[in-house]
Amino acid sequence: MDKTKKVSTLLLMENILIIDLGTNTAIFTVLSKDNSKLIITYEQSITTRIGENISSTNNISKEVLERNMSLINKELEYIRSKFNISNTYAMTTEALRCAVNGQDCIKELNDNCGIEFEIITGEKEAMLTEKALHPLTSQFPNRVICDIGGGSTELIFIESNTTKGYKSIPLGVLRIEKDFKVSSNPKAHTSAILGITRLLGPKKINTNALILCGGTATTTASILLGLNNYDAKKVEGYVLKREELEALILKVSKMNLKDLRELLITDKARADVITAGFLIIRELINHFNPTTIMISTYGPRHGFVMEKLAMDEVIQ
């Protein structure tokens, strides 16, 4: 998914780079400082899948690690050719915190890429997500924020604008697709839904607003908006309707992988896991029964750099 905002060839202004290496994708965000705000200058998401097959082996394979290092270094080379990067911050989440060889992989990543990746706990990831989304979500006193990833989903529970708790569950698009193979296979949806609901737990919670973030959520909004190129400003704050999602699930259940790639104009690499993503979103909606469902382009990487620099806000 190309999330380019604008690329300046002038290497005069100092910029900050944040890298978020998730289970499915690596996201590179370049920001410039403006008083107490951070302005996104460039953002690019690359499908690296460091969590590929991790649920069955509990290890990140050498091949997968080398692929990730190659893709990360290629993007770093491009960014450094276009921007004067004064500081780089890097975080990684579910795959590396769960892998048996996670610490060894971090060391190799750091040595190979020349960057210090920091493993973020599930609870910390949720806290950073809440920090980044606060300006958007504070309009809803009672809300649940859900960051849907490749290997996990982070949940933040807020009542009367007071945070009541954080939860990280091993529910991600790569996991669901690997375990249930729902893509182009509607017969597998029932089993997948049961698996998702088991992870969410039996108690259903009613909330005013369900705020969704992560690549699955933003890709969903891009499809419904009919975007040919990803546009974060158009996606930010998109209000999702239940009937739209149901129509999408019905549509993709009849599609093969080629058709799915054609549907996902802005993020073709997500084609084989998007059905799993839609099912996760639907079950989150059923579980929390929100009045409003909203999609945000912000996530833990923005909260991570806000915390590092003691900044109040990141803006598109």
C-alpha positions in Angstrom: 0.0 0.0 0.0 1.5 3.3 -1.0 0.8 5.8 1.7 3.0 8.5 0.2 1.9 12.0 1.4 4.5 14.0 -0.4 8.2 13.4 -1.1 10.5 16.3 -1.0 13.9 16.0 -2.8 15.3 18.8 -0.6 17.4 17.4 2.2 17.4 20.5 4.3 14.7 20.1 6.9 15.4 17.6 9.7 12.9 14.7 9.9 12.2 11.9 12.2 11.7 8.3 11.0 9.6 5.8 12.8 9.5 2.1 11.8 6.8 -0.3 12.9 7.6 -3.9 12.1 4.4 -5.8 12.6 3.5 -9.4 11.9 2.2 -8.7 8.4 3.7 -5.4 7.4 6.5 -2.9 8.1 5.4 0.7 8.1 7.8 3.6 7.6 6.7 7.1 8.7 8.7 10.3 8.2 7.6 13.2 10.3 8.7 16.8 10.7 8.3 18.9 13.9 6.2 22.0 14.1 6.1 23.3 17.7 4.2 20.7 19.7 2.9 18.8 16.7 4.4 16.2 14.4 3.5 16.4 10.7 3.5 13.3 8.6 5.6 14.0 5.5 5.8 10.5 4.0 4.3 7.1 5.0 4.9 3.7 3.3 3.6 0.3 4.2 5.4 -2.8 2.9 4.2 -6.4 3.2 7.1 -8.3 4.9 5.2 -11.0 6.8 7.8 -11.6 9.5 5.1 -13.7 11.3 4.8 -16.1 8.4 4.1 -19.7 9.8 5.1 -18.6 13.3 2.0 -20.1 14.9 3.1 -23.6 13.8 6.8 -23.4 14.4 7.2 -20.8 17.2 10.2 -19.6 15.3 11.0 -17.0 12.6 12.8 -18.8 9.8 16.1 -17.6 8.4 14.5 -17.1 5.0 11.7 -14.9 6.5 14.2 -12.9 8.5 16.5 -12.3 5.5 13.5 -11.2 3.4 12.5 -8.7 6.1 16.0 -7.3 6.4 16.3 -6.9 2.6 13.0 -5.1 2.3 13.7 -2.9 5.3 17.1 -1.9 4.0 15.7 -1.2 0.5 13.1 1.2 2.0 15.7 2.8 4.3 17.9 3.5 1.3 15.1 5.2 -0.5 14.0 7.3 2.5 17.6 8.4 3.3 18.0 9.5 -0.3 15.0 11.8 -0.1 15.0 13.0 3.5 17.4 14.3 6.1 16.7 11.9 8.9 17.9 13.3 12.3 16.5 10.5 14.5 15.2 7.0 13.8 12.9 5.0 16.2 11.9 1.4 15.6 9.4 -0.8 17.2 8.2 -4.4 16.7 5.2 -6.2 18.1 3.5 -9.6 18.2 5.6 -11.8 16.0 9.0 -11.0 17.6 7.6 -10.9 21.1 6.1 -14.4 20.7 8.8 -16.1 18.7 11.2 -18.4 20.6 14.1 -16.9 18.6 12.7 -13.4 18.8 15.6 -11.9 20.7 18.1 -13.5 18.3 16.2 -12.1 15.4 16.1 -8.6 16.9 19.9 -8.7 17.3 20.3 -9.7 13.7 17.9 -7.0 12.5 19.6 -4.4 14.5 23.1 -5.4 13.3 22.0 -5.7 9.6 19.8 -2.6 9.4 21.8 -0.4 11.8 18.7 0.4 13.8 17.7 -0.4 17.4 14.3 -2.2 17.2 12.4 -2.2 20.5 10.0 -5.0 21.3 6.7 -3.6 22.5 4.4 -5.6 24.8 0.8 -6.1 23.9 -0.4 -3.8 26.7 2.1 -1.1 25.7 1.1 -1.4 22.1 -2.5 -0.7 23.2 -1.5 2.2 25.3 0.4 3.8 22.4 -2.6 3.3 20.1 -4.8 5.0 22.6 -2.4 8.0 22.8 -2.3 8.4 19.0 -6.0 8.1 18.5 -7.1 10.3 21.4 -7.7 13.5 19.4 -10.1 11.6 17.1 -11.8 9.3 19.6 -12.3 11.7 22.6 -15.6 12.8 21.0 -17.0 9.4 22.1 -17.0 9.2 25.9 -17.7 5.4 25.8 -15.6 3.7 23.2 -13.5 0.6 22.4 -10.4 1.0 20.2 -9.3 -2.1 18.2 -6.0 -2.3 16.5 -6.3 -5.3 14.1 -2.9 -6.7 13.1 -1.4 -9.7 11.4 -0.8 -11.7 14.6 -2.8 -9.9 17.4 -5.6 -7.4 18.1 -5.1 -4.8 20.8 -8.2 -3.6 22.6 -8.6 -0.4 24.7 -11.7 0.0 26.8 -12.8 3.6 27.7 -15.8 4.6 29.7 -16.8 8.2 30.4 -13.5 9.2 28.8 -11.6 7.2 31.4 -9.4 4.2 30.4 -10.7 1.1 32.1 -8.2 -1.4 30.7 -6.1 -2.8 27.9 -6.1 -6.3 26.3 -4.0 -8.0 23.7 -5.4 -11.2 22.1 -3.7 -13.5 19.6 -6.3 -12.6 16.9 -4.8 -11.5 13.6 -5.5 -11.8 9.9 -2.5 -14.1 9.3 -3.4 -16.4 12.1 -7.1 -16.7 11.0 -6.2 -17.3 7.4 -3.6 -19.9 8.3 -5.8 -21.7 10.8 -9.1 -21.6 8.9 -8.2 -20.8 5.2 -11.2 -18.6 4.7 -10.0 -16.8 1.5 -12.2 -17.9 -1.4 -13.7 -20.6 0.9 -17.1 -19.5 2.4 -17.6 -23.0 3.9 -14.7 -22.2 6.3 -16.3 -19.0 7.6 -18.4 -20.7 10.3 -15.4 -22.4 11.9 -13.4 -19.1 11.7 -16.2 -17.2 13.3 -16.3 -19.7 16.2 -12.5 -19.3 16.6 -12.8 -15.5 16.6 -15.6 -15.5 19.1 -13.7 -17.8 21.5 -10.8 -15.4 21.5 -13.1 -12.4 22.1 -14.8 -14.2 25.0 -18.4 -14.9 25.9 -19.3 -11.6 27.5 -20.6 -9.1 25.0 -20.1 -5.4 25.8 -22.3 -2.5 24.4 -20.4 0.7 23.6 -21.1 4.0 21.9 -18.3 3.7 19.4 -16.0 1.1 18.0 -12.8 2.7 16.6 -10.9 0.4 14.2 -7.3 0.9 13.1 -4.6 -1.1 11.3 -4.1 -2.1 7.7 -7.3 -4.3 7.6 -9.4 -1.3 8.7 -7.9 1.3 6.4 -8.0 -1.1 3.4 -11.7 -1.7 4.1 -12.3 2.0 4.0 -10.3 2.4 0.8 -12.4 -0.2 -0.9 -15.7 1.4 0.2 -14.5 4.8 -0.8 -13.5 3.5 -4.2 -9.9 4.9 -4.0 -7.5 4.2 -6.7 -4.6 5.5 -4.6 -4.5 5.4 -0.8 -5.4 8.8 0.7 -5.1 8.9 4.5 -7.0 12.2 4.7 -10.1 10.6 3.1 -9.8 7.4 5.1 -9.3 9.1 8.5 -12.6 9.1 10.4 -14.5 7.0 7.8 -17.8 5.8 9.3 -18.4 2.1 8.5 -21.9 0.8 8.1 -22.7 -2.8 9.0 -24.6 -3.4 5.8 -21.5 -2.2 3.8 -19.4 -4.8 5.5 -21.9 -7.6 5.1 -22.0 -6.8 1.3 -18.2 -6.9 1.2 -18.1 -10.3 2.9 -20.6 -11.7 0.5 -18.7 -10.3 -2.4 -15.3 -11.5 -1.5 -16.6 -15.0 -0.6 -17.2 -15.5 -4.3 -13.8 -14.3 -5.5 -10.6 -16.1 -6.3 -7.2 -14.6 -5.4 -6.9 -12.8 -8.8 -10.3 -11.1 -8.3 -9.4 -10.2 -4.7 -6.2 -8.5 -6.0 -8.2 -6.5 -8.5 -10.6 -5.4 -5.7 -7.8 -4.3 -3.4 -6.4 -1.6 -5.6 -4.5 0.2 -2.9 -3.1 -2.9 -1.1 -3.0 -5.9 -3.4 -0.5 -7.7 -1.1 -3.3 -8.0 1.5 -5.6 -9.9 -0.9 -5.1 -13.4 0.6 -5.9 -12.2 4.2 -8.6 -9.5 3.6 -11.4 -12.0 4.0 -10.1 -13.0 7.4 -9.9 -9.3 8.2 -13.5 -8.7 7.3 -14.6 -11.6 9.5 -12.7 -10.2 12.4 -14.2 -6.8 12.0 -17.7 -8.2 11.8 -17.3 -10.3 15.0 -15.8 -7.2 16.8 -18.9 -5.3 15.8 -21.2 -8.2 17.0 -19.3 -8.4 20.2 -19.3 -4.7 21.1 -22.6 -3.7 19.4 -21.5 -0.1 18.8 -23.7 2.8 17.7 -20.9 4.2 15.6 -18.1 2.3 13.8 -15.2 4.6 12.8 -11.9 3.9 11.0 -8.6 5.7 11.8 -5.3 5.8 10.0 -3.4 6.3 13.3 -1.8 3.6 15.3 0.8 2.6 17.8 3.8 3.9 15.7 2.4 7.4 16.1 1.9 7.0 19.8 5.5 5.6 20.0 7.1 8.6 18.5 4.8 11.0 20.4 6.0 9.4 23.6 9.7 9.4 22.6 9.6 13.1 21.7 7.0 14.2 24.4 4.8 15.6 21.6 1.0 16.1 21.9 -0.2 15.4 18.4 0.5 13.8 15.0 -1.3 15.3 12.0 -1.7 14.2 8.4 
